[in-house]
Amino acid sequence: MLIRIVLYALTALLIGAHFYRAGNMVMVMICVAAPFAFLYRRWLSLVLLQALAYGAAVTWLYTAWQLVQMRQALGQKWALAAAILGAVALYSLLSGLLLNSRVMRARYGK
């Protein structure tokens, strides 16, 4: 279970760094504070954490799409950047899915 929490915390920090680079400090604070919801042992906190992880995956995919569009318009290489952002999106999705395990549901009351 600790590994799932650590993987999620890394996901939150990665998306927080993305928002920090964009200058969105409100989202940075939400992302940094999100892993502390693991301390609140309720089913709703687990659902909200999963939603944030899935939202992070969608954000990474949208960012990848924007980057590919921009680089194609400028005639630059885009495949590596798209692969990296796709991998980060997959990681975010996986960290959200791991919170749906039997161990996590038992600990958080559902």
ABEGO torsion letter per residue (X at the ends): XAAAAAAAAAAAAAAAAAAAAAGBAAAAAAAAAAAAAAABBBAAAAAAAAAAAAAAAAAAAAAAAAAAAAAAAAGBBAAAAAAAAAAAAAAAAAAAAAAABAAAAAAAGX
